[in-house]
Each structure stands twice: as structure tokens, then as C-alpha cells.
Amino acid sequence: MAWNEPGGDKNDPWKNRGGKEQGPPDLDEVLKNLFGKFGKSGGNGGGSGKSYTGLGIGLALTIVVVVWALSGFYTIKEAERGVILRFGENTGVLAQPGLSWKMTFIDEIIPVNVQNISSLGSAGAMLTEDENMVRVEMEMQYRIADPYKWKFSVTDPERSLSQALDSAIRYVVGHTRMDDILTDGRETARQRVREELVSIINAYDIGVNVIDMNFKDARPPQEVKAAFDDAIAAQEDEVRFIREAEAYAREIEPRARGQVNRMNEEAQAYKERSILEAQGEVARFEELLPQYQAAPIVTRQRLYLETMEQVYASTSKIIVDTKGSGNMMYLPLDKIMERQNTQTQAQRDQAKNTLEGLRNSPAAEELLNRTQDTNSRSSIRQGRN
């Protein structure tokens, strides 16, 4: 039977066992009874409210201290360094990677990534030194070197770095000719932009190191792009022709030097051979001279006949004495011509080296004429005597 049904008064939870009807218990009375129990457990029961207040305050202070101490733990990643500010002022010490503790509401930790390499690009149409427009696109890579300077030297370090990059690029492009920017002067322009950017960054002292500078693109305005493409193609052809000429020179020069050396050796060999041949002819002539002096007439006649034999042997004319004879002679002209044509140079050289060849030389003839004149003069003197 439910307590609120007729006859169920004994089941009413808000009535005492005595049977008198009562309302719900007062909350203040419940709390008073609870505090009374705490007071009795703490002493003789006097001043129970004050004891509870002191205990609550101590417990609250303990909880606050524990929460404050626990909130001071923080973690710095491996690639980061933390800037420690104490009451907003730099302590000059960087928080290292790992788990550390700080005083909450007193110290402030600002983590900064010092190992990450960031990129920043810049592009735009710029005026060159020769008053031409060119569109240049470059990109820089940088790394934070000093976290405190990066955070507090300037208001917006990334914007300041971007403006410094734009300024450096426009300064270098403004002092460079457009042909150099578009062709073989890109590397020089890249180095100059980096140097100019470093000088600007050092002046601002924002704690950044420039890692690299990339020259991504440089092109003329679209209206004259075709003409510039032709000019660049012509320059590439020029470089190619120069390299081909250099390769040809490297190929032909050793060959020419070899020919020069061969000609020098041939000339030296010809010189030595001529000297040896002249010495041999002189030696043979010295052997012939005593024979001529012993029998000048016979020697002269023999020299004449041998000379005529060599002359007629090398000619195609045939002389036949047919006087007083009525016979017809058959001459094998084809065989004679074939024998003349098959005479080798070696045979001629051998004939030249023989004694008859020496007699046909101009020196021998001159010497023979001198000897003949001498003999004639001797004969005349003997006749006079």
C-alpha cells in the first residue's frame, strides 16, 4: 500500500514514529546538526562554528597552493626554445626542451621554433637600370637565431622581413641591366640580393639567419616576350658555336703539332741523308780522280759512252743506221716502251750511286774540264820545249 493512500499514515516518511504530523525537515536544522557533529569530534563542543571556519580556510588555501604549483609545469618541444619573461621583463635565459616548471602569474614562457626553415617569397614588376620593365620572382629561406629578438625587436617580424626582401630585390634589379637579369646574370643578382638583405636584417636586428636565396623566375613583359625569346635563343646559339669552335681547336691543334714534328723530323732526315750522299760522292770522286789522271783520253771516252748509254736507255726514240742496206728491220716498240715504264726508282737510285752516275754529275764534269784544260796546257808546254 502506498504511503499516500488512505490508511497508509504509518508509511509517511515525513512523520515521526509518535504519530504526530510534521512538514519536511528544515535545511538549516540539518546543517546545524552536521556542524554539531564536527564540533563534537573536534572538542568539548564549544565554539564549533569557529573550528569549522578555520579548517575550511586552511583546506581552501591548500587547494589553491596545489593548483598553483601544478599549473606551473610546462613542456618545450625539441625544436623550440622558450623566452622566459618575469613580470614582463626578459630574464636573458632560454627555456630548454623538456618538462620544466615556472611560477604562474609571475613567469611567462613564449616558445619559439628555432630549427624550422621557413620560406618567404616576393614577386613583382620592377624597373631595371636600362629603364626596362621585368617581372622578378624570388624566394628566401630563413631560420630564427634569437627567439627574444624575433619576438620583441620589431612589432611584426614576418612583415618586416617581407618588406626587407622587397627592398633588397628592387634595389638590385634597379642597378642591373635587363639582359643580365634574364640571361647569364641571374646568379650574380641572386648573390647581390642576399648580401643586401643580410645588411638590412642586421640593421633591424630581428634575430634571423638567411639560409638560402632562390631566383625562381625572371621574364620580360608579355608584349615583348617573343622578341626576348629570340634574343635568348641567339645567345644560346652563340655559346654553342663557341663551344664547338673550342672543341674543334682542341681536336685540330694536337694534329697540327704532330704534323709539325713529323716535318721537322723529315727535314732533319733529309739533311743528314744529303750530307751523307755528298760525302759519298766526294769519296767516290776521289777514287776516280787518279784513274782519270793516269789515262785521261780513255777515261773521257768511257765516260762519254756510258753517259750516252744512260741517256738513250731512258728515251723513247730509236736511231737505226740503214745506210747501204735494203733490209727491213722489225722493232718491238711495245716491249721497249713497257720495259722503260717498268723501270723502278730503285734502279735509278742504284744507277745514280754507281761510278757512272758519279761521272755524270755536274761536279765530275767540271772537274774533268779542269783536268782537260790542264793536260792541254801541259801538252802545249811540252811542244814548245
ZIZI-V942034 format. One record per residue. N is the residue number from 1. RES is the residue in one small letter. OMEGA is omega in degrees with one decimal (NA if undefined). Layout:
# ZIZI-V942034
N RES OMEGA
N RES OMEGA
This chain:
# ZIZI-V942034
1 m 178.9
2 a -175.7
3 w -179.6
4 n 176.8
5 e 179.6
6 p -179.5
7 g -178.3
8 g -178.4
9 d -178.8
10 k -179.9
11 n -179.8
12 d -176.9
13 p -177.3
14 w 178.5
15 k 179.9
16 n 179.5
17 r -179.0
18 g 177.0
19 g 178.5
20 k -179.3
21 e 179.0
22 q 175.1
23 g 178.1
24 p -179.6
25 p 179.8
26 d -178.7
27 l 178.7
28 d -180.0
29 e 178.0
30 v 180.0
31 l 179.6
32 k 177.8
33 n 179.3
34 l 179.3
35 f 177.6
36 g 178.4
37 k 178.2
38 f -179.1
39 g 178.8
40 k 179.3
41 s -177.6
42 g -177.1
43 g -176.4
44 n 179.5
45 g 177.4
46 g 178.6
47 g -179.0
48 s -179.9
49 g -179.6
50 k 178.9
51 s 179.4
52 y 179.8
53 t 179.0
54 g 178.2
55 l 179.2
56 g 179.3
57 i 179.0
58 g 178.6
59 l 179.0
60 a 178.4
61 l 177.9
62 t 179.4
63 i 179.9
64 v -179.6
65 v 179.9
66 v 179.1
67 v 179.0
68 w 179.7
69 a 179.9
70 l -179.6
71 s -178.8
72 g -180.0
73 f 178.6
74 y -176.8
75 t 175.1
76 i -179.6
77 k -175.4
78 e -177.2
79 a -174.1
80 e 169.3
81 r -176.4
82 g 174.8
83 v -177.2
84 i 176.7
85 l 177.4
86 r -171.6
87 f 177.6
88 g -178.7
89 e -178.1
90 n 178.1
91 t -178.0
92 g -179.5
93 v 178.8
94 l 176.4
95 a -177.6
96 q -179.4
97 p 178.9
98 g -179.6
99 l -179.2
100 s -179.1
101 w 178.4
102 k 177.1
103 m -177.8
104 t -177.6
105 f 177.4
106 i 178.3
107 d 175.3
108 e -177.8
109 i 178.0
110 i 180.0
111 p 178.6
112 v 178.7
113 n -177.0
114 v 179.6
115 q -179.7
116 n 176.7
117 i -177.9
118 s -179.9
119 s 178.5
120 l -176.0
121 g 178.1
122 s -179.7
123 a 178.6
124 g 175.7
125 a -174.3
126 m -179.5
127 l -177.7
128 t -177.9
129 e 179.6
130 d 173.1
131 e 173.7
132 n 178.9
133 m 178.1
134 v 179.0
135 r -175.7
136 v 177.0
137 e -179.4
138 m -179.2
139 e 178.8
140 m 175.0
141 q -174.8
142 y 178.5
143 r -179.5
144 i -179.8
145 a -179.4
146 d -176.8
147 p -177.6
148 y 178.8
149 k 179.3
150 w -176.6
151 k -168.1
152 f 178.9
153 s 178.5
154 v -177.5
155 t -179.5
156 d -173.9
157 p -179.7
158 e 178.5
159 r 178.5
160 s 178.5
161 l 177.5
162 s 178.1
163 q 177.2
164 a 177.9
165 l 177.4
166 d -179.0
167 s -179.4
168 a -179.4
169 i -178.2
170 r 178.0
171 y -178.2
172 v 179.7
173 v 178.6
174 g 177.9
175 h -179.6
176 t 176.9
177 r -175.7
178 m 179.3
179 d 178.4
180 d 179.4
181 i -174.4
182 l -172.7
183 t -169.6
184 d 179.6
185 g -176.9
186 r -178.3
187 e 177.0
188 t 178.2
189 a 179.3
190 r 179.3
191 q -179.9
192 r 177.1
193 v 179.4
194 r 179.3
195 e 179.4
196 e 179.5
197 l 179.2
198 v 178.9
199 s 178.1
200 i 179.8
201 i 178.4
202 n 178.2
203 a 177.7
204 y 178.1
205 d -178.6
206 i 173.8
207 g -178.0
208 v 173.0
209 n 177.8
210 v -177.9
211 i -176.7
212 d 178.5
213 m -177.5
214 n 175.0
215 f -172.0
216 k -174.8
217 d 173.1
218 a -176.3
219 r 179.1
220 p 175.5
221 p -175.1
222 q -176.9
223 e -176.4
224 v -176.5
225 k -178.7
226 a 179.5
227 a 179.2
228 f 175.8
229 d 176.9
230 d 179.7
231 a 178.6
232 i 177.5
233 a 177.8
234 a 177.5
235 q 176.2
236 e 176.2
237 d 178.4
238 e 178.8
239 v -179.6
240 r 179.0
241 f 178.9
242 i 179.3
243 r 177.1
244 e 178.2
245 a 177.8
246 e 177.6
247 a 177.7
248 y 178.6
249 a 177.8
250 r 178.8
251 e -173.3
252 i -176.6
253 e 177.4
254 p 177.8
255 r 178.6
256 a 177.1
257 r 176.4
258 g 177.7
259 q 178.0
260 v 179.4
261 n 178.8
262 r 178.8
263 m 177.0
264 n 178.9
265 e 177.6
266 e 178.1
267 a 178.5
268 q 178.1
269 a 177.9
270 y 178.5
271 k 179.9
272 e 178.9
273 r 179.3
274 s 179.6
275 i -179.7
276 l 177.5
277 e 178.5
278 a 177.9
279 q 177.2
280 g 178.5
281 e 177.7
282 v 179.4
283 a 178.9
284 r 178.9
285 f 176.5
286 e 175.3
287 e -179.0
288 l -173.8
289 l 178.2
290 p 178.4
291 q 179.0
292 y 178.7
293 q 179.4
294 a -179.1
295 a -174.8
296 p -175.8
297 i -179.2
298 v -179.1
299 t 179.2
300 r 179.8
301 q 179.5
302 r 177.5
303 l 179.8
304 y -178.3
305 l 179.5
306 e 178.2
307 t 178.3
308 m 177.4
309 e 178.6
310 q 180.0
311 v -178.5
312 y -179.7
313 a -178.8
314 s 179.4
315 t -179.9
316 s 180.0
317 k -179.9
318 i 179.8
319 i -177.3
320 v 178.3
321 d -177.7
322 t -177.8
323 k 179.2
324 g 179.7
325 s -179.3
326 g -179.2
327 n 175.4
328 m -177.2
329 m 177.4
330 y -178.9
331 l 176.6
332 p -175.6
333 l -179.2
334 d 178.5
335 k 179.9
336 i 179.7
337 m 179.0
338 e 178.7
339 r 177.7
340 q -178.3
341 n -178.3
342 t 177.3
343 q -173.9
344 t 179.1
345 q 179.1
346 a 177.9
347 q 178.8
348 r 177.8
349 d 178.8
350 q 177.6
351 a 179.1
352 k -177.9
353 n 179.2
354 t -179.7
355 l 179.4
356 e 177.1
357 g 176.9
358 l 179.4
359 r -179.9
360 n -178.7
361 s -179.9
362 p 179.8
363 a 179.6
364 a 179.6
365 e 179.2
366 e 179.1
367 l 178.0
368 l 179.2
369 n 178.3
370 r 179.5
371 t 178.9
372 q 177.5
373 d 179.4
374 t 178.8
375 n 179.6
376 s 179.1
377 r 179.0
378 s 179.5
379 s 179.7
380 i 178.8
381 r 177.8
382 q 178.6
383 g 178.3
384 r -179.7
385 n NA
